[in-house]
Amino acid sequence: MPDSAQSRPDEASCLHCGSRVLEGAVSREFCCAGCEAVHGLLVSQGLTRYYELAAGGTAPAAEPARGRGLSWLEPLVARAEASPGALCSLELDVQGIHCAACVWLMNELFRRQPGGAGLTVDPALGKARMQWRRGAFDVSGYLRMVEGFGYLFGPSRKQPAPASLDLPIRLGICMALSMNVMLFSVSFYVGLTPEEGEVFRLFTWLSLGLSTLVVAVGGWPFFRSAWQGLRRGVPHLDLPIALGILMVFGTSLVQARSGRGDLAYFDTLNTFVTLMLVGRWLQQRVLERNRRFLLEDDGAEGLFVRRQDGARLDTVRVSQVAEGDLLVIAPGDLVPVEAELLDGSARVSTDWMTGEPDERDVHAGEVLPAGAFNAGREAVRARARQSFQESPLVALLRRPPEGVNRGAGHTRFWESVSRRWVVTVLAVSALGLVLWWPSGPDKALEVAVALLVVTCPCAIGIATPLAYELVQARLRRAGFFIRTTDLLDRLPRVRRVLFDKTGTLTLGRMELVDRASLESLGAEAREVAFNLASRSNHPVSRCLSDALSRLGARFDADARVTEHPGQGLEWVRGGVCWRLGRADWRTRVAPTQMDSSSERAATEGLRGTVLFRDGAPVAAFPVREALRPDARREVLALQAEGREVWLISGDAPARVQALATSLDVPVERALGGLRPEEKAFAVSRLGASDTLYLGDGVNDSLAFERALCAGTPAIDRPVMPGKSDFFLVGEGLSSLREALRLSLHLRRVVRRLLHLAIGYNTVAVAVCLAGWMTPLRAAVAMPAISLATVLFTVWSLSEPGAPRRGPTPLGRPTEVPA
């Protein structure tokens, strides 16, 4: 169970993931809507064995995506169906795999579908390979079923990074060889001498042969890195490691050729190389796992649209769209360019571009904006008015070069440490060589090599990567996933946190102000309201539909509901006219039909969406944008810690300022009505070198490139996760402040490790310069100090030793203007 779930004994834990239920959450049984939705599906489908396999060891669940198009799937399935043979095969990438329970769930759902022949899921890489009998399996139906549990599928693009396979293989080889060499060395230490003849020579040459393989296999990553650093003029920390490996091996080779294997450093050398490989592997392990959690995204190449060519309908990449093309936009599909609507009407959502959840109706002859999604229930046709190269999406989708526009100040500390360490180690080794040269070249070389062996940067090569791995693992359990190597080095520099409004501080959906208005409805009115709301994609309708569904309302498949754009929904049932919509609908549509002045008075003053029965109001359902449960607490805490909090949004300035007031953010720090380029300019003006930006839409893309750190909670949307330094899972924001806190604590721990390393190396240098260091002492000292630094690291970053957050004043829940 995550650490956060154990904060106080009276706190409720999420039934799905075990995380602490946030104060202000709609349900006291779940930490977020994603966990609630997934738990409900698992229970309803009889898949509760998932929890036995997961054992509470997952992050909060991602909320299932709504209305996501699968146009990218059509050409892949067509190609698979066209292949020869009785079975069709398709490999896809998967987003959201946490553990073995996820693999079991996907396999179990696949097993329940007719026509399936086999499914293989690779959780390490995030891939799924399925086989089915031709024409007997509904691939899109299966994907939609699995995506209902919060996973996402995409075209197969993920490939294992070369280092991800290279380092474990090298590490395994070196560990096996080192253990054998240590056995041979023990025989030297317990009394095996050259007088033993053949046995001594055999053990010496076996140690030499196996150590040669260790140097070749395990030393190569450090040799390559050191050489690349020298070519760039930057003395990398791998330089003293590489030099130490070569000099120790060279000296040991000389000793072995002279018949004195007992004076060689073979066991120390092999242990050193193996431990350095462990540290290098730790540096990449968690980051690769976090990256594989997401789908790979290559910008526009991952987006598709249907293009009509006479009687043919082809699915093409959006980059292939030209002016004048006839496009067919299916529900959930993207409009890649400005296009003229040819059909009667369409409902579109522009939240990806504007960041706001509003949907609007577009009529024939009007323009569908680039970046909109078809939020209706039917496909519509549109004529492209521009090529994709002229679309405003191009600038927002482009992927900047690695590391562009990221502050370089965070690297200065490590560059300084590397340079000083290299210079000091080489200077001390040269000093030992000079001081002992009068005693003979062999003794001088022995002292110099001993200095390179015992002054290994164990704190940096082993303990520091371990410290980073421990912090990343803790943040992952809290729902904070790091994607870039140096994020934890940049986070301590953050002095200003910039939030986009919708989808970051709010959840991008509506919620009821007062649930009592629904609970007080009679059985008939509840059934009618549910059947009206469930037939609309409007955010308010979705909110009411979800709430009524939880109260047990039943769906009537025979209901004939009519939607009146801008007004609401209507259903004539048993001669009674029911309407769900605007409070002034009756007045706006037919004010002369009001039965009496009392009925008119009853309509006045109603707020929100109203349910009418034959023109008479039955109940009103005021709604608001759902604020993240801990948004106010976290914003107040960030400001109390001395960080500036800003709201930067494309929403109307008045709504942004109203939200800022409700969160106790100074109004002058609430900027609304900003276009994407204006958001980027605002980041630069406020100070990109110490700014963290959290956004969820492609309209935040340019601002992402300017900020020191950038992240998103929108992992169900294309493009943005791939541009982020980190992403969030779940409905809370507490993991963001936890990451800022832990990054500062990590920096303190790393500096303490460096101080310990300096102290140890000071003593070790003195012993070497005095000529007291022997292979046996080096073989004991180097692993001992490595173990000590690892234990110190684990102790320093354990939960009891980490600083605790103090109580933060909590205000009453406030309404976010909708």
N, C-alpha and C positions, 0 to 999 in steps of 0.2 A: 504494500500500500504506500502511496506517496507520502513523503514527510509531512506535507501540508495537511494531510488528513489526520494528523496526530497532534495538532496544535493545542486544542483544549478538549477535555473529556466531554463537555456538553455540546460540542459541535456535531452536527449531522454529517454523515458521509454519503457520498453519491452511491446509489445502488448499482451503477454501471461500472465506474472506474475507481471508486473508493476515495476520490478527492474530497476535500472539505467543501460543503455546500455554502456558497457565498451568501452573505446577508443581503436580503433584497431579492433573491432568486424567486421566480414564480412558484416553483415547487420546492418543498423542503426535503425532497427525496433525491434530487438530482442537482448536479453542479451547473448544468447548462442544458439548453434545449436539444443539443445534439445527443447527449447521453440519454435524455428522456425519450427521444424519438427512437434511438437504436434499441434501448431496453424494451420499449413497447413492441417493436418488431420482433425481437428475439423471443419474447414471451408468447406473442400471438402465433408465431410460427413453430413453437415447440423446440427452440434452439438454445435452451438455457444451459446446455453443456458447455457453451462458450465460456461461461463464468468459471466452470471447474478448470478449464485449460488456461484461462487468462490469470486466474488467482489474484485479481486486483492489480496486476502489474502494468497497467496501460495508462497513457495520458488521456485527458478528456476526449470524447469522441467529436469528430467533425460533424456538423449538422448536415443531413442529406441535402444535396443540391436540388433546387427546384427547376423544372423546365429546361434542363440542360440538353442541348441538341447532340445527336450522334451522327451528324452528317459525315464526319471523318471515318466512320465505321463502314459505310456502304461500299466504297471501292475495295476495302480490305476483305470484306466478306465475299464480294463478287469474285475477287481474285482467288480466294480459297476455294470457293464452290467450282471454279473453272479448272482447278487442278485435276490431274488424272487420279484414279483410284477410288475406292469405295468410301474412304474417310477423308474429311476435310480437316485442315489444321490451320491454326491462327495463333500467333504470339502477340501479346499485348503487355503494355506497362500498367502497373497498378499503383495507385496512391493510397496511403493510409494503413499499410500493413504494420502492425505493432509486434505481433508474437504468434506463437503456434495456434492460438485460438482463432486468429484471423484466417489462417490457412485452413483450419478445420471448417470454419463457417463457409468459406467459398466452395470448398469441396462438397460439403453437405448440400448446399443449394444447387450445385451442378448435378449432383446425384439425383435430385428430385425432378430434374427436367427430362422429358422424353427426348430421345435421339442423341444424347450425349455419350461419347465413347471414352473420354478420359480427360482429366484436368491435372496439370502439374503446376504448382505455385512455388516460385523461388522467393522466399521472404527476404533473403539477404540482398538481392538485387532489385526486388520489387517488380517481378515479371510473372505472367501467367500464360501457360500454353495449353490450349484446349483442342480437342479433337471431337468431331461429331459425324454422324452418318448423313450423307448428302441429302439435303432437302428435308431433313427430319428434326432439325434443331433450330430454335429461335435464338440466335446469338444476341440480338439487341434486347430481347425480352429478358434474357439471363443477366446481361449487363445492368439493365435498369433495376432488376431485383437486387443485385449486389450493391449497386450505388445507393439504394434505399437505406442501406446500413451505414452510409457515410464514406464509402470508398469511391474512388474515381478510376476510370480506365482511360487509356490513351494509346496512340500508335506506339509501336515498339521502337524506342530510341535509346533506352538506357543501355550503357555498356560498362562493364567493370573497368574502373580506372586501372592503368598498368600497375601502379603502386599497390593497389588493393590486393592483387594476387601475388605480386613480386615479393613484398616484404614478409608476409606469412610463410611463404615457401623458403625464403632465405633464412628466416628465423628458425623454422623447424629443422633445417639442415644443420645450422650452426649449433643448436641446442644438442642435437644428437651427437655431433662430432665432439663438442666440448666435454660432454659427460665421459666419453671414452678417453680423451686426453687427460682429464682429471684423474682417472683411475691409474694411468701410467705414471703421472706425476707423484701420486701418493706413494708409489713404490720407491721413488727417489728419496722422498722426505723421510720414509721409515727405515732407510738404510741400504737400499740397492746402490752399489758402487760400481765403478768401472772394472773392478777386479772380478765382477760376476761374469764378465766376458760376453757371450752371445746374447744372454737375456737382456743385459744393459743396453747393448747396441740395438737389439730389436725394439725395445721400448722407446729408445731415443728416435729411431727412424720412423716408427709408427707415429710418435708424437709430432715429428716434423711433417710427415705426409698429411696427417689429418689437419694440422694447423695451417698448412699451405692452402688446403681447401677452404678452411674458415676465413682466411684472409681474402681469398679470391671471391668467395660467395658473399660473406658478410661485410667485408670492407668496401666493396664496390660502391654502394650508395654514398659513403662518406668521401671516397676518393673523387667521385664525380661531382659532388656538391662543393668540395674544397676547390677543385679545379675551376668550376664555374664561377665561384666567388673571386678567385684570383684574376680570372679573365675580365670580370667587371670592376676590378680594383677594390673589392670589399673583402677584407679578411674574415671569412665565415667561421663560426664556431666549429665547423667540421674540419677546419684546417689543422688545429692541434690534435684532433682525434685521428685524422688520416696520417699525420706525421708520426704520432705515437705508435700507431699500428705498424707502419713501415719500419720504424727504427727498432721497435721491440722484436719484430719478426726478423729483421736483418741481424741483430745481435744474437738472437736465439739460433739462427741458422749457422752463424759462425761458431757458436759454442757446440752445436750438434756436429758440425763437420770436424771439429777438433776432438770429438769423442766425449764431450762433457755435457750431455743432455740434462744432468742434474742442476746445471747452472743456467739453463734456459728459462724463459718466461712463458712457455707455451700455455700452461693452464691459466695464468693471469691474462694473457693475451686473448685467449678464446672466451673467457668469462667477460672480459671487457667488451669485445665485439658483440657478443650475444646481448649483454645488457643495453648497449647503445641501440641495437636493433629493436629491443623491446620498447625503449623510449620513442623511437621513430614511429613504430607501429601505433603506439598509444596516441600520438599526435593526430593521426588521420582517421582512427577507427570511428569515433562518434560522429565526426563531421560527415563522413561518407554515409553513415547510417541515416543521418538527418536528411541529406540530399536525396537519398533513395526513397525516403518516405513520400516525396512529392513526385509528380510526373515531370519528366524532362520537357522543357519548353524552349522552342527556338523561334519565338516571336510569331511573325505572320505565317511562317511555314507550317505552323501547327493549327491554323484556322482554315476552314473549308466553307464553301458555299455551293449551292446547286445552280447550274447555268443551263438554260433551255436553248437548244439549237434545233429548230424545227420540231420534229416529233421526238427528238432525243433529249434526255435529261442527264447531264453529266455532273458529277461532284468534282470540283476543282479547288485548288488552293486559291485563297483570296488574292494572292499576288498575280494571278492570271486574269483577273477581271479587267476588262477594257470598257471604255466609254461606249454606250449603246447596247451592252450585253443585257439580255433578258434574264433576270435572276428570280429564282423561286425560293422564298424565305420560309422555311418550315418553322413550326413552333420551337422556340429555344435557340434558333439559329441567329447568327450575327449578320447585320447589314454592313458590309465592309466599306462601302462607298456611299456618297449621297445618291439616292435613287428615287425616281418618281413612282409613286404607287399607282398601279394599273387597276387593281381590284377595288371593290366598293369602299372598304374601310379596313383598318388594321389597328391593333393595340400594340404599342411598342414600349419598351423600358429602356431608358438611357442611363441607368444607374452606373453602368461600367464607365461611362464617359464623365458624368457629372458627380458621381458619388452619392446621389440622392435616390431614394427608392420609388419616386413617382413614376406612374405609368400614364400614358396619354393616348388618345385616339388620333389617327391620321386617316384622312379621307382621300378618295381617288383624285389624282392630279396633284396632291400635295407631296412634299419631299420627306422621305424617310432619312433621318440623319445618320451619317456614318458613325458606327459604334453602337447603334441601337440593337436591341434584341427583340425578336418577335415574341411578345408576351401573350399573344392570343392563343386560341385553340385550333386555328386553321392556318394552312400555308397561304401565303399571298405572293403575287407577282409584282415585280418592280423593274423599271428600266434604269440602268446605271447612267448617271449624268457625268461621270468622270472615271478615269482609270484608277486602279489602286495606287499607282505611284503618286497621284495627285490627292489622295485621301489624307485627311488629318491624322488618321491612325498610324501612318508610316513613321512619323517622328516619335510617337508615343510607344510604338512596339519595338523600335530598334534596340538592340542590346549593346550597351557601351563596352568598350574594351575592358578586360579584367583590371580592376583596381582604378579605373579612371574616376577622377573627381573625388577620390577618397583622400582624406588628410594623411600626410606622410609622417606627421609628428609622432604617431604611436610607435613607429619603427626605430626612432632615434635611440631609445633606451637600450634595445637589444643590439643595435649596431655598436653602441658605445661599449657595452659589456663584451661583445665578441672581439672587438678590436683590442681592448685592454687585456683580455684573457689570452689572446693569441700572442701578443707582444710579450706579456709577462712570462708565459710558459716557455717560449723560445729563448728569452733572455736568461731565465734561470737555468735551463738546460745547457745553454752555452757557457754560463758561469761555472756550472759543475764540471763541464768538460775541461775548461781552462784550469780550474783549481786542482783537478786531479791528474792533469797531463804529466806532471813530473813523476807521478807514481807509475806511469806506463800507460800506453794507449788503451790496453785492454781494460784496466781499472777505470780510466777516464770515461771510456765509452759505456761501461757498465753503470757508472753514476749518472751519466746523461740520460741513458735509457730508463733507468729507475725513476728519474725525475719526470719523464714524459708519462710513465705508467701511473705513478701514484698521484700526479696532479691532474688526473682526468676530470673533466667537467661533469661529474656524476649528477650534481644538483640540477644542471641544465639538461643533460642528456637523458636522465631517467625520472627524477622526482618532479621536475617542472612539467613535462608532458603528462605525468600521472595527475598532477594537480589540476591541469586544464581538463583532463578526462573526467575527473570526479565532479568538477563544477558543471560541465556540460551534461553529465548524466543526471545530476540533481535538477537542473533546469528542464531537461527533457521530461522528467516525471511531472513537473509542474505545468507542462504545456508550452514551454519556450524552447524552440528548436533553432540551433545555430547552424548557419550554412557557410560562413566564411572563416578562414583560419584565424584571422587576427581580430575578430570582433571583440573578444574579451580584453584585448589590449587597448581597444578604442573606447569601450564603454566608460572607463573611469574619467575620460575627458569630457563626458557629456554634462553640460551646464544648462541646456535648454531642450525641452521636449515639446515637439510640435505634433498635434493631433489633427488629422482630418476628422470631420464631424461624423457623418453617417457611415456606419460600418466599423468604426473604431471606438469612439466613445459611446455611440449607440450601436444597436445590433442590426440595423438595416431592416427592421420589421416593426410592425405595430403591436401594441399591447393594450388591453382594456384598462381604463382608469379604475373601474369598479366592477369586479366580477359578480357582485350581488345582483346586478341587473340581469345577468344571464340565468343565475341560479333561481331567481324568483319567477321565471317564465313557466307557464303551464306546459303540459306535455305536448299539446298540439302546436302551440306557438314555438316551442323549442324545435320540433321536427321541421316546421315550415322554415324557420330562420336558418337552420342548418342546410336544408336543400336549396335555399336561395343563395347563401354565401358560398357553398361548395362548388357552385357553377360559375365562379368568377375568379380571375387571377389577380384582382386588385388587392393591394396589401391589406386593406381593411377587411375585405372579404376573407382572405386567408387567415387573418387573426381570429375572426369570429368563427370560421369553420373549424379551426383547430381547437378552440375553446369549447365549442358545442360538441365536437367529437369526443373530447375527454369526459363530457357529462353524459355520454351514452346515446346521443342523437343518432338516428338511423337514416340511411340514404334511400331515397325513393327513385328507382331507375326510371319510372314512368313520368316523373314530373316534367312539365314543359315550361321552362323558365325563359323569360325574355329579358334581355339586358338593354336598358336605355342609356346610351352613352352620356356621361356627365350627370346622370340622375340616380340610377340604381337598377334593381332587379325586380321583376314582377312575375307572379304566378297566380293564375286563377285556379283555385282548388275547391271543388264542390260548390261552385257558384260564388265563392268568396274570393275577393281580390286582395291578395297579400303583396305588400311591397316592402323592400329593404333598400334604403338609400338615404339621400340627403334629407335633412330635417325639413327643408322648405320645398320638398318635391311637390307635395299636393298644392301648395300655394303657387309655385312657379308654373306647374303644368296647367292647372285649371282652377284658378282662384274662384271662379264663379260657381264651382261645384261644391264649395264648402257648405255643409249642411246647416251650420248655424254659427253664430258669433262665438259660442262657447267652444266649438270644435276648432275654430281659427285660433282662439286664445290658447287652447291646449297645445296647438302646434308651435306657437311662438315660445321662445325661450328654451326649446329643446336643443341639446348639443350633441354633436357626433352623428353617428348613423342611427336611423330610426326604423323600427319595424311598424308598418301600418297594416290594419285590418279594415278593409272597405273604407279607407281614407282616415280612419281614426288611429292615433298613435297608441301602440301597445307597450312599447319599451324603447328606450334610447340607450345607445352604447357608445359613450365617449371613448375615444382612443387617443393614444399618444405614441410617439416614437419610443421604442423600448430602450432604455438606458442600460448599459452594462451594469450588473448588480453591484460591483464594487467601484464604479467609475468615480463617484464623488470622493470616496475614501482614498483612492489611490491618487487622484489629482491633488487633494489636500495634503497628502503625505509627501508627494513630490515637491510641492511648494514649501512645506515645512522643512524639508531637507536642503533647501536653498536653490532649487532648480526652478527656472522659469517655465511656465506652462502656457502654450499658445494654442489657439484654435485657428486652423487655416482650412477654409472650406469653399467649395463652389456653391453652397447653398446661399439663400438670401441672407444679407447681413443681419436683418432683424432677428431671424431665427438663430443664427450663430451667436449673436450677442445675448439672446434670451437663454440659450444653453450655458454660455459662459457665466451669466449671473447665477444660474441655478447651481453651478459647480464652484462658485466663489473664485472664478478666474477674472481678473480685471478686464473690464470691457474693452480697454484699449489693446488688449492682447487677443481679441477675437476679430479675425479678418474673414469676411464673407464675400460671396460673389466673384471669386477669383477663377480665372481660366488657368489651364495647366501651366502655361509659360509664366503667368503671374505668381503661381505658387512657387515655382522654381526661383523666381526673382526674390520672393519674400524670404526663402531659405537663405539665399546668398546675402541679402541685406541684413538679416538678423545675425548671421555668423555661421557659416557652414562648417567651420573647424571644430565646433563644440555642440553641434545640433543633432538630435535624434528625431527622425520623422517616422510617424506611423500612419499609413494610409492603406486604402483597400481597392481603389479603382485605377484604371489606366490613366485617368486624369492626374494621378499623383506620380506618374512615371518620371517626368522631368525633375520633380522635386527630389525623388529618390536619388537621382544621380548627383545632386548638389550636396546632400546632407552627409555628415560624418558617418552616421549609421542610419539604416532604413529598414523597416520591417512591415509586415502585413499580417492581419488575421484572416485574410480572404484567400484561403488555400483552395477554394473550390472554383476560383476564377483563373483564366489563362493569363500568362505573362508575368503578373506581379510577383508571385513567389520566386520565380527565377531571377528577378532583379533585386531580391531582398537579401539583406545580411542575416535576417532571422525571420521566423514566422511563428505565430501564436495559434494554439489549438484550445478550444473552450471559450467560455463567455467572459471570463474574468481578465482583469488587467494586472493582477498582483504579481504575475510572473515577470512582467516588465521591470517593476521596481526591484524584485528579487534578483534579476540579472544585473541591474546596476549595483546593488549592494554586494552581491557575490564577486563581481568583477573587482571592486575595491578591496575586498577581503583577499581575493586571489593575488592581487598585486602585492599586498603586505606579506603574504605567505612566501611568494617567490623571492622577495627581497630578503626575507629571513633565511631562506635556503641559500642564497648567495653569500650571506654573512657566515653561515655555517660552513659553506664550502671554502671560503677564504680562511677561516680558522683552521679547518682540517688541513688544507694545503700548506699553510704556514708551518704546522708541525711536521708534515710529511717532507717538505723541502729541507727543513733542518736535519731530519734523520738521514735523508739522501746525501746532503752535502757533507755530513759527518762520516759517510761511507758505511753506514750501518744497515742500509736496505739490501735485502737479499730476495731472491725469487720467492722463497717461502713466505717471508714477511709481506711482500707485495701481494702474494696470492691471498693472504688473510686480510690485509688492510683494505684493499680495493673493494671486495664484495661486502666487507663489514660496513664501510662508510656508505656504500650504496644502499644497503638494507636500512641503516640508521636514517638516511634522508627520506627513504620511502615511508618508514614508520612515522617520522615526524610530519610528513606531508599528509598522511591519512589522518593523523591525530589533529592537525591544525584545521583540516577541512571537514571534520566530523561535525554533526549537527550540534551536540552540546557545546563544542568549542567555538561555534560560529556566533557572531554577535546577533542578539535578538532585536527584532523591531519593537519599538515602544508602542503604546496604545495611540491610536489616531482618532481624534474626535470625529464622530459620524453625525451627519445631519439627517434630517428627515428626508424620505424619498421625495423627490421633486419631479414635477411634470415637465417633460421636454416638449416644447411646442411642436406640433405636427403641421 
